[in-house]
Amino acid sequence: MKREFHRLSESSFDVLVIGGGIYGAWAAYDAALRGLSVALVEKNDWASATSSCSSKLIHGGLRYLERPDFGLVRKSLAERSLLGRLAPHRVEPLRFVLPLYAGGRVGRWRLKAGLALYDRLAGRRRRVERHRYLSKASMARSYGFLDAHGLRGGFTYGDCVTDDARFTLEIVSGADAAGAVAVNRARVDALLESGGRIHGARVLDEESGESVEVRANVTLNCAGPWASRLVADIRENAVSGVRLTKGVHLVLPALPTDDAFLVLSPLDRRVIFFIPWYGRTLVGTTDTDFSASPDQIRPTPADVTYLLDEAGRVLGDAAWRESDVISGFAGVRTLAGAAGASPSAVSRELRIDEPFERMLMPVGGKFTSARADAASIVDRAVAALGAESPRSVTDTLPFPWLPDEGLRRWEGRQLGRGLGLGLDEPACLACLGRYGRRVEALFDILQQRRELAAPIVQGFPFCLAEVVYAVRHEMARSLEDVLRRRIPVALVCRPEAGDVQRVALLVAAELGWSNERRRAEVASIVAREPREGGVPENA
C-alpha cells in the first residue's frame, strides 16, 4: 500500500468512495473487483472513527431477537459464518457466558428459547458452539469471580471476535491490490454538483495542502456521522431520518478466563459485553443519543460510571474501579431512525439514500453485515452507471492476507521462522494473526535488523519491526496511526515516554520527519493524561 495522492487527478473514475471505514472499504474493494475504476479517500486514517471503536465482534446480535428483528439476525449470522470461512486468520470463535440471576429481566426459559432460535438461524455451517445450560454449581466452579449472590446458573453460546482496525485495513489493502486508488489524509472539501447531480468531489491533501478535483460518474458517501454534513453543504435537509448514537467501551484488566460475558442491564435493557482482547477485557457498550460534532466524541465520566457500575453488578468484590481503567474509546453510530424510540430500539438495518443524482449514501448497518450491505450499494452504483458488470465476488473470495496453504500448517511453518528471528512465541503468534501471509515482509525486516524483534512495551506481544512495516507497507502517517490502529499499543497499555520515543525514531527515519515534528508526535501520545473518570485520551 502506497499513498499516492497525485493519482487522484490522473483520470476520472467510475466510482468515488468517500470514507475509509468498513463500509467505504468494502464498497471500494467490491467495485474494484468488478472491474470498475475506483478512488477511495479518507480524511484521517483508515478506520480512524467508528470502525475502530466497535465491540470487536463478528456476531448475529443476540439482543436483536428481543425486538424482534429476525431478518437482521439471520443476515448477520450468515455473514458471521461466511467471514469465518473467508478469513479464519481474522475472525476467531469466542465463547460467551450469560449469567442468570434471581430477579433478572429475562428468565431462564425465555433465554433458552432465544438461544435455540439463535442457533437455528445460524444454520448448519458454523464455526462456533451451540448454546448449552450451566448449573449454578458449574458456573461457580468455572467462573468463581462472579458475584454468587442470587446466581441461578447460566448459558454459554458462540460468536466471533476480531480486530476491527486490522480487519478494515485488510479490506482497504484488497481494494488497493485490485486497482483502486486509495489515499488517506485526503479530505473532501466540497462535492462537485451541477443541476442536482454529483460529479465527484474536491479533495485536499492534508499533508501537502494540494487540492484536486476528483471526477467520478457515481459517488458513494460512506462518511458515516460526517455524511449528512457533507451533503448539507449543498442543500439543507437533503437527508432526513438519520440518528446518531454514541457507543463507549473501556479497556480493563483481564478476567481469569478466556471466555466473554454478556450481562443484561436491569436499568435500560442494554446488554453489556466483557470481551477478552489482547490480554485485556473490553467492557461496553453504551447507547446514547449524540448531537455534537463527531470530531469531539470521547467517553465522559458518566459513561465510565455506567459501565463500571454495570460490571459491578455481576463481579461483586472482583469489580473493577476507576483506577483500573487502562483506556477508553467512543464511536458514533449512524442509524436509520428518527427521534422517539430509545437508541437501543433503533434498527441497525441498512438504508441506501440518494440525496442527489449519482450519489448513494448508506445509513445504518453493522460492522458484521458491512460486506453484504456494500455489495448492495455497489449493485445500485452499477445500475446508475448503466454498465455491464459481474456480480459481487466478495462472498466467495478469501481475504487478501489469508495464506494460500492450510492456515494451521502455515502457522506452524512461520512460527519456526519467527522464533528463529528473535521473536518470542506470543509476539510471533500475534503477528501471524494480524498480518496473515504478509508477515513474510515483516520477517524480511527482521532479517535485516534483528534488534527490531524487541517488544515495543515489555510484556505485550508487539515488536518494533511492526512499526517499520506499518509505515512502509500500511500507509501509517503518524504515531497515532501506528500505536492505535496498526498496533493496538495505546489501547491495551500505557506506554512510557521512552517506549514512545523509540517508536518515534523509527517512524521519523522512514518518513523524514524533522526533530520538531518528531517531538510533537511524541508529545501528542505521552501528554494524554487520564481524563475525568480515569479514561486516557487514547481513542
ZAPA-937765 format. One line per field, with one value per residue (C-alpha): residue number from 1; x, y, z. Coordinates in Angstrom, 1 decimal, always signed. Layout:
resi	(NUM	...)
X	(X	...)
Y	(Y	...)
Z	(Z	...)
// end
This chain:
resi	(1	2	3	4	5	6	7	8	9	10	11	12	13	14	15	16	17	18	19	20	21	22	23	24	25	26	27	28	29	30	31	32	33	34	35	36	37	38	39	40	41	42	43	44	45	46	47	48	49	50	51	52	53	54	55	56	57	58	59	60	61	62	63	64	65	66	67	68	69	70	71	72	73	74	75	76	77	78	79	80	81	82	83	84	85	86	87	88	89	90	91	92	93	94	95	96	97	98	99	100	101	102	103	104	105	106	107	108	109	110	111	112	113	114	115	116	117	118	119	120	121	122	123	124	125	126	127	128	129	130	131	132	133	134	135	136	137	138	139	140	141	142	143	144	145	146	147	148	149	150	151	152	153	154	155	156	157	158	159	160	161	162	163	164	165	166	167	168	169	170	171	172	173	174	175	176	177	178	179	180	181	182	183	184	185	186	187	188	189	190	191	192	193	194	195	196	197	198	199	200	201	202	203	204	205	206	207	208	209	210	211	212	213	214	215	216	217	218	219	220	221	222	223	224	225	226	227	228	229	230	231	232	233	234	235	236	237	238	239	240	241	242	243	244	245	246	247	248	249	250	251	252	253	254	255	256	257	258	259	260	261	262	263	264	265	266	267	268	269	270	271	272	273	274	275	276	277	278	279	280	281	282	283	284	285	286	287	288	289	290	291	292	293	294	295	296	297	298	299	300	301	302	303	304	305	306	307	308	309	310	311	312	313	314	315	316	317	318	319	320	321	322	323	324	325	326	327	328	329	330	331	332	333	334	335	336	337	338	339	340	341	342	343	344	345	346	347	348	349	350	351	352	353	354	355	356	357	358	359	360	361	362	363	364	365	366	367	368	369	370	371	372	373	374	375	376	377	378	379	380	381	382	383	384	385	386	387	388	389	390	391	392	393	394	395	396	397	398	399	400	401	402	403	404	405	406	407	408	409	410	411	412	413	414	415	416	417	418	419	420	421	422	423	424	425	426	427	428	429	430	431	432	433	434	435	436	437	438	439	440	441	442	443	444	445	446	447	448	449	450	451	452	453	454	455	456	457	458	459	460	461	462	463	464	465	466	467	468	469	470	471	472	473	474	475	476	477	478	479	480	481	482	483	484	485	486	487	488	489	490	491	492	493	494	495	496	497	498	499	500	501	502	503	504	505	506	507	508	509	510	511	512	513	514	515	516	517	518	519	520	521	522	523	524	525	526	527	528	529	530	531	532	533	534	535	536	537	538	539)
X	(+0.0	+1.5	+0.0	-0.1	-2.3	-1.3	-3.1	-6.5	-6.2	-4.8	-8.2	-11.9	-13.3	-16.4	-16.8	-15.5	-15.9	-15.7	-14.8	-12.3	-14.3	-15.6	-18.4	-16.2	-13.5	-15.9	-17.6	-14.2	-13.0	-16.2	-16.3	-12.7	-13.1	-15.9	-13.6	-14.7	-12.2	-12.3	-11.0	-11.2	-10.4	-10.4	-9.9	-8.0	-6.7	-8.3	-10.9	-10.0	-13.5	-16.4	-14.9	-12.0	-14.4	-16.7	-17.1	-14.7	-17.3	-18.5	-21.9	-25.5	-26.7	-28.5	-30.2	-32.0	-34.2	-35.9	-37.3	-37.8	-35.6	-35.2	-34.1	-31.2	-30.1	-30.3	-28.3	-25.6	-25.3	-24.9	-22.1	-20.5	-20.3	-19.1	-16.4	-15.2	-14.6	-13.1	-10.9	-10.1	-6.9	-9.1	-12.3	-11.9	-14.6	-15.4	-17.5	-19.9	-21.3	-24.7	-25.1	-28.6	-29.5	-32.6	-35.0	-33.3	-35.5	-35.3	-36.0	-34.2	-36.8	-37.1	-33.4	-33.2	-35.8	-33.9	-30.6	-32.1	-33.5	-30.1	-28.6	-31.3	-31.0	-27.2	-27.8	-25.5	-22.3	-20.9	-17.5	-19.0	-20.5	-24.2	-25.7	-25.9	-27.1	-24.7	-26.0	-25.2	-22.5	-20.9	-20.9	-19.3	-16.6	-15.7	-16.3	-15.7	-15.1	-18.8	-20.9	-22.6	-25.5	-28.6	-26.7	-29.0	-26.9	-26.1	-25.9	-23.0	-23.2	-20.8	-20.0	-16.7	-14.2	-11.9	-9.5	-11.8	-9.0	-6.9	-10.0	-10.8	-7.2	-7.0	-10.1	-8.6	-5.4	-7.5	-9.1	-5.6	-4.4	-7.5	-6.6	-8.4	-6.6	-6.7	-5.5	-5.7	-5.3	-7.3	-10.3	-13.3	-13.6	-16.7	-18.8	-18.9	-22.5	-24.4	-28.1	-28.7	-26.2	-22.9	-19.8	-17.2	-15.5	-12.7	-10.2	-7.5	-4.2	-3.9	-0.1	+0.9	-2.0	-2.6	-6.2	-7.6	-10.9	-11.7	-14.2	-16.4	-19.6	-21.0	-20.1	-20.6	-20.9	-19.7	-18.5	-20.6	-21.5	-20.0	-22.0	-25.1	-23.0	-21.3	-24.5	-25.9	-23.2	-25.1	-28.7	-30.0	-32.2	-31.0	-31.2	-33.7	-34.3	-30.7	-29.9	-26.5	-25.8	-22.7	-21.1	-18.4	-16.0	-13.5	-10.3	-9.7	-7.5	-8.2	-10.6	-9.3	-10.9	-10.7	-14.5	-16.5	-19.6	-23.0	-24.7	-28.3	-28.7	-31.8	-31.7	-32.1	-32.4	-28.9	-26.6	-23.0	-20.2	-17.0	-14.7	-11.1	-8.9	-5.1	-4.8	-7.2	-11.0	-13.2	-16.3	-19.1	-21.1	-23.3	-26.0	-27.0	-28.1	-25.3	-25.7	-22.2	-19.5	-18.2	-14.7	-15.4	-16.5	-15.0	-16.0	-17.5	-17.3	-21.0	-20.1	-17.3	-19.5	-22.3	-20.1	-18.2	-21.5	-23.0	-19.9	-20.0	-23.5	-22.1	-18.5	-19.1	-15.9	-13.9	-15.4	-13.1	-12.6	-11.9	-8.2	-8.2	-9.3	-6.4	-8.0	-11.4	-12.8	-16.0	-17.6	-20.7	-23.2	-25.2	-28.7	-31.7	-34.3	-36.0	-36.2	-38.6	-37.6	-34.7	-31.4	-31.1	-34.5	-33.5	-33.0	-29.4	-30.7	-29.2	-30.9	-29.4	-30.3	-29.8	-29.8	-28.6	-28.4	-25.4	-24.7	-25.5	-25.4	-25.6	-27.4	-27.4	-25.8	-23.4	-19.8	-20.7	-23.0	-21.0	-19.8	-23.3	-24.5	-21.6	-22.5	-26.0	-24.6	-22.3	-25.2	-27.0	-23.9	-23.6	-27.3	-26.7	-23.7	-25.8	-22.9	-22.5	-20.7	-20.2	-22.0	-20.1	-17.5	-16.7	-18.9	-16.5	-13.1	-10.8	-9.5	-6.4	-4.0	-5.2	-2.3	-2.7	-2.0	-3.9	-3.8	-2.6	+0.2	+1.2	+1.2	+3.5	+6.0	+6.0	+6.2	+9.5	+10.9	+9.7	+11.2	+14.5	+14.4	+14.3	+10.5	+9.1	+6.2	+3.3	+4.6	+5.1	+1.6	+0.1	+1.9	+0.7	-2.9	-2.5	-0.6	-1.5	+0.6	+2.1	+4.0	+6.8	+7.5	+7.7	+10.1	+12.2	+12.6	+13.7	+16.1	+17.9	+17.5	+17.3	+17.2	+13.7	+12.4	+12.4	+9.0	+7.5	+6.4	+7.7	+5.1	+3.0	+3.1	+4.1	+7.6	+9.5	+9.6	+5.9	+6.4	+8.7	+6.3	+3.3	+5.0	+6.5	+3.5	+0.4	+0.2	+0.7	+1.5	+1.5	+2.3	-1.4	-1.8	+0.9	+0.2	-3.6	-4.8	-1.8	-0.7	-3.2	-0.5	-2.3	-5.4	-4.1	-1.3	+0.0	+3.4	+6.2	+7.9	+10.9	+8.8	+7.1	+10.5	+11.8	+8.8	+9.0	+12.7	+11.8	+8.8	+10.9	+13.6	+11.0	+9.0	+11.8	+10.4	+12.2	+13.2	+10.4	+7.8	+9.1	+8.9	+5.4	+4.3	+5.8	+4.1	+0.8	+0.9	+2.8	+0.7	-2.5	-3.2	-6.3	-9.4	-12.1	-13.4	-10.0	-10.1	-6.9	-7.4	-6.4	-9.3)
Y	(+0.0	+3.3	+6.7	+8.3	+11.4	+12.5	+9.6	+11.0	+13.6	+11.4	+10.4	+10.3	+7.3	+5.1	+5.3	+7.7	+6.4	+8.9	+7.5	+4.8	+3.0	-0.6	+0.4	+2.5	-0.2	-3.0	-0.8	+0.1	-3.5	-4.8	-2.2	-2.7	-6.5	-6.0	-4.1	-0.6	+2.2	+3.3	+6.1	+5.8	+8.8	+9.1	+12.5	+10.9	+7.3	+4.0	+3.0	+6.1	+6.7	+4.3	+1.3	+1.1	+1.8	-1.2	-4.1	-6.1	-8.7	-10.5	-11.6	-12.0	-9.7	-11.9	-8.9	-8.1	-11.2	-9.4	-6.7	-9.0	-8.4	-11.9	-10.7	-8.7	-11.5	-14.1	-11.9	-11.1	-14.8	-15.7	-13.1	-14.4	-17.9	-16.6	-14.3	-17.2	-19.3	-16.5	-15.0	-17.6	-15.6	-12.5	-13.9	-16.2	-18.1	-16.9	-18.5	-16.2	-16.8	-15.4	-15.5	-15.9	-14.1	-14.1	-11.3	-10.8	-9.2	-12.2	-15.6	-18.9	-20.4	-17.3	-17.1	-20.7	-20.2	-17.1	-19.0	-22.0	-19.7	-18.0	-21.4	-22.3	-19.0	-19.6	-22.8	-25.8	-24.1	-22.6	-22.5	-21.7	-24.0	-24.3	-22.9	-25.0	-24.6	-24.5	-25.1	-22.9	-25.3	-25.4	-21.6	-21.3	-23.8	-22.2	-18.5	-18.1	-14.4	-13.8	-12.5	-15.6	-13.7	-14.6	-16.6	-19.3	-20.7	-19.6	-20.3	-20.4	-19.8	-19.0	-15.8	-14.4	-11.7	-9.7	-6.7	-4.2	-1.8	-4.6	-6.1	-2.8	-2.2	-5.6	-4.8	-1.4	-3.3	-5.6	-2.7	-1.2	-4.5	-4.8	-1.4	+1.2	+4.4	+4.5	+7.6	+8.5	+12.0	+13.2	+15.3	+16.1	+19.9	+20.0	+17.9	+18.8	+19.4	+20.8	+20.6	+18.3	+15.8	+14.9	+14.6	+13.9	+16.0	+18.5	+16.7	+18.3	+16.6	+17.2	+16.7	+18.9	+21.3	+20.5	+20.3	+18.4	+17.7	+14.0	+13.4	+10.3	+9.0	+7.8	+8.9	+6.8	+8.9	+6.4	+9.1	+7.8	+10.5	+13.1	+12.1	+14.2	+17.3	+16.8	+16.9	+19.7	+21.9	+21.8	+21.6	+21.6	+18.7	+16.7	+13.7	+13.0	+10.2	+9.9	+9.4	+9.5	+7.5	+7.1	+3.8	+3.8	+1.0	+0.7	-1.3	-3.0	-5.7	-9.3	-11.6	-15.1	-16.7	-16.9	-16.6	-13.5	-12.4	-10.9	-9.1	-7.9	-4.5	-4.1	-0.3	+0.4	-3.0	-2.8	-5.7	-5.2	-7.3	-8.3	-9.4	-10.8	-8.9	-8.8	-9.8	-7.2	-7.0	-4.7	-3.6	-2.0	-0.6	+2.4	+3.6	+7.2	+9.9	+12.2	+15.6	+17.2	+17.2	+13.6	+15.1	+15.7	+12.2	+10.8	+8.9	+11.0	+10.4	+9.4	+6.7	+5.4	+5.2	+3.5	+0.7	+0.1	+0.0	-2.5	-4.6	-4.4	-5.9	-9.3	-9.1	-8.2	-8.0	-8.6	-5.4	-3.0	+0.5	+3.8	+3.4	+0.1	+1.8	+1.5	+3.3	+4.1	+4.8	+6.0	+5.8	+7.4	+5.1	+6.4	+4.9	+5.0	+6.2	+9.3	+10.6	+9.0	+5.4	+4.6	+4.5	+0.7	+0.2	+1.9	-0.7	-1.4	-2.4	-0.6	+2.1	+3.4	+7.1	+9.0	+12.7	+13.7	+12.1	+9.8	+9.9	+7.0	+7.2	+4.2	+4.9	+2.3	-1.1	-3.1	-4.0	-7.7	-7.2	-4.5	-6.8	-7.8	-4.2	-2.9	-5.5	-4.0	-0.5	-1.3	-3.1	+0.3	+2.1	-0.3	+0.3	+4.0	+3.6	+1.6	-0.7	-4.4	-5.7	-9.0	-9.7	-9.3	-11.9	-10.9	-13.7	-16.3	-14.7	-15.4	-12.3	-10.7	-11.7	-15.3	-17.7	-19.9	-23.1	-24.5	-22.0	-24.3	-25.7	-22.3	-21.0	-23.9	-23.1	-19.4	-19.7	-21.5	-18.8	-16.0	-17.7	-18.0	-14.3	-13.5	-13.1	-14.8	-17.1	-14.7	-11.9	-14.3	-15.8	-12.3	-11.2	-14.2	-13.3	-9.6	-9.8	-13.2	-14.0	-10.5	-11.5	-12.6	-8.9	-8.3	-11.1	-9.7	-6.5	-8.6	-10.5	-7.2	-5.8	-8.4	-5.8	-4.9	-8.2	-6.3	-5.5	-2.0	-2.4	-5.1	-7.8	-7.1	-9.1	-6.2	-5.8	-2.8	-4.3	-3.8	+0.0	+0.0	-2.3	-0.1	+2.9	+1.1	-1.1	+0.1	+3.9	+4.8	+8.6	+9.4	+7.9	+7.6	+5.6	+3.2	+2.9	+3.0	+1.2	-0.6	-2.0	-1.5	-0.5	+2.7	+0.7	-2.1	-0.4	+3.0	+3.2	+5.1	+8.1	+6.0	+3.5	+6.2	+7.8	+4.5	+4.2	+7.9	+7.5	+4.6	+6.4	+9.6	+7.7	+6.3	+9.4	+12.0	+13.9	+16.9	+16.8	+19.3	+17.1	+14.0	+15.8	+17.0	+13.5	+12.1	+14.8	+14.0	+10.5	+11.0	+14.0	+12.1	+12.0	+10.1	+12.2	+12.6	+9.2	+7.7	+7.4	+8.3	+10.1	+7.0	+6.9)
Z	(+0.0	-1.1	-0.5	-4.0	-3.8	-7.3	-8.9	-7.9	-10.6	-13.4	-14.7	-14.0	-12.1	-12.3	-8.6	-5.9	-2.4	+0.4	+3.8	+4.8	+7.4	+7.0	+4.6	+2.4	+2.4	+1.4	-1.3	-2.8	-2.7	-4.2	-7.0	-7.9	-8.1	-10.6	-12.9	-12.1	-11.7	-8.1	-5.9	-2.1	+0.0	+3.8	+5.6	+8.6	+8.7	+7.7	+10.3	+12.4	+13.7	+14.3	+12.5	+15.1	+18.0	+17.8	+20.3	+18.1	+17.5	+14.4	+15.6	+14.9	+17.6	+20.1	+21.6	+18.3	+18.8	+21.6	+19.3	+17.3	+14.2	+12.8	+9.4	+10.7	+13.0	+10.2	+7.8	+10.4	+11.4	+7.7	+7.4	+10.6	+9.1	+5.7	+7.2	+9.4	+6.3	+4.2	+7.0	+9.7	+10.4	+11.1	+12.6	+15.6	+17.5	+21.0	+23.7	+25.6	+29.1	+30.0	+33.9	+35.2	+38.4	+40.5	+39.5	+36.1	+33.5	+31.2	+32.7	+32.1	+29.7	+27.6	+27.3	+26.3	+23.6	+22.3	+22.2	+20.5	+17.8	+17.5	+16.8	+14.4	+12.4	+12.2	+10.1	+10.0	+8.6	+11.8	+13.5	+16.9	+19.5	+20.2	+23.4	+26.5	+30.0	+33.1	+36.6	+39.5	+40.6	+37.2	+37.0	+40.4	+39.5	+36.2	+37.0	+40.7	+40.3	+39.6	+42.4	+43.8	+45.5	+43.5	+40.9	+39.5	+36.7	+33.1	+29.5	+27.1	+23.3	+20.5	+18.5	+17.0	+17.7	+15.5	+15.5	+13.7	+12.7	+11.2	+9.5	+7.8	+6.8	+5.2	+3.0	+2.1	+1.1	-1.0	-2.8	-3.4	-4.9	-7.1	-8.7	-6.6	-5.8	-2.0	-0.2	+3.5	+4.9	+1.9	+3.0	+0.8	+0.9	-1.3	-3.6	-7.3	-8.1	-11.0	-11.8	-8.8	-9.9	-8.2	-10.4	-7.8	-5.1	-4.4	-2.3	-0.1	+0.6	+4.4	+4.1	+1.2	+1.1	-2.6	-3.8	-6.7	-8.3	-8.4	-11.2	-10.9	-12.5	-9.2	-5.7	-2.6	+0.5	+3.2	+5.6	+8.5	+11.0	+8.7	+5.7	+6.3	+6.9	+3.6	+1.6	+3.8	+2.4	-0.9	+0.4	+3.9	+4.9	+1.8	+4.1	+6.9	+9.4	+10.4	+14.1	+15.7	+18.9	+20.9	+22.0	+24.6	+25.6	+28.4	+28.4	+31.7	+33.2	+32.2	+34.0	+34.9	+31.9	+28.1	+27.8	+27.1	+29.0	+28.1	+31.0	+30.8	+32.4	+34.5	+34.1	+30.4	+28.8	+27.3	+27.0	+28.3	+27.0	+28.7	+25.9	+26.2	+23.7	+23.6	+27.2	+28.4	+28.8	+26.7	+28.6	+26.6	+25.1	+25.9	+23.5	+23.9	+21.5	+20.2	+18.7	+19.0	+16.3	+15.6	+15.9	+19.6	+20.5	+23.7	+26.9	+29.6	+33.4	+33.2	+30.6	+32.8	+35.9	+34.0	+32.6	+35.8	+37.8	+35.3	+35.5	+39.3	+39.4	+38.4	+39.6	+43.2	+45.2	+42.0	+40.3	+38.6	+39.9	+38.0	+38.8	+36.8	+33.5	+31.1	+28.2	+26.7	+23.3	+21.8	+18.4	+16.7	+15.0	+12.1	+12.3	+10.1	+12.5	+13.9	+17.4	+19.8	+20.5	+22.8	+21.0	+21.6	+19.9	+16.6	+13.8	+12.6	+9.1	+6.2	+4.2	+1.0	+0.3	-2.9	-1.8	-5.2	-8.6	-8.9	-5.2	-2.9	+0.9	+3.2	+6.6	+9.4	+9.2	+11.3	+11.1	+10.7	+7.8	+6.0	+3.3	+2.2	+2.5	+0.4	-2.3	-2.4	-2.6	-5.5	-7.2	-7.1	-8.4	-11.3	-12.1	-12.1	-14.4	-16.8	-17.2	-17.7	-14.6	-12.9	-9.6	-6.4	-5.7	-2.1	-0.8	-2.3	-2.4	+0.6	+2.4	+0.8	+3.6	+4.1	+3.4	+0.3	+2.2	+5.2	+8.0	+10.8	+8.6	+7.5	+11.1	+12.2	+9.5	+10.0	+13.8	+13.4	+11.2	+13.5	+16.6	+14.6	+14.0	+17.7	+18.4	+21.4	+20.9	+22.0	+19.7	+16.8	+17.1	+17.4	+14.2	+12.3	+13.2	+12.4	+9.2	+7.7	+4.7	+4.7	+7.8	+5.4	+4.6	+8.3	+8.7	+5.9	+8.0	+11.0	+8.8	+8.1	+11.6	+14.3	+17.1	+15.9	+17.4	+20.7	+22.2	+21.9	+25.5	+27.8	+28.4	+25.3	+22.0	+19.7	+18.3	+16.9	+13.4	+13.1	+13.4	+10.3	+8.5	+9.3	+7.7	+4.7	+3.8	+5.5	+4.9	+8.6	+8.7	+12.4	+15.8	+16.4	+13.2	+14.3	+18.0	+17.9	+14.7	+13.1	+16.5	+19.5	+21.9	+23.0	+23.7	+25.8	+27.8	+28.7	+27.0	+28.8	+27.3	+26.4	+24.6	+22.5	+21.8	+20.3	+18.1	+17.0	+16.0	+13.7	+12.1	+11.7	+9.9	+7.5	+6.8	+7.1	+10.0	+11.4	+15.1	+15.7	+14.1	+16.0	+19.4	+18.6	+17.7	+20.9	+23.0	+21.4	+22.7	+26.1	+27.1	+27.0	+30.7	+32.1	+31.6	+34.2	+35.0	+34.6	+30.8	+28.9	+25.6	+23.6	+21.2)
// end
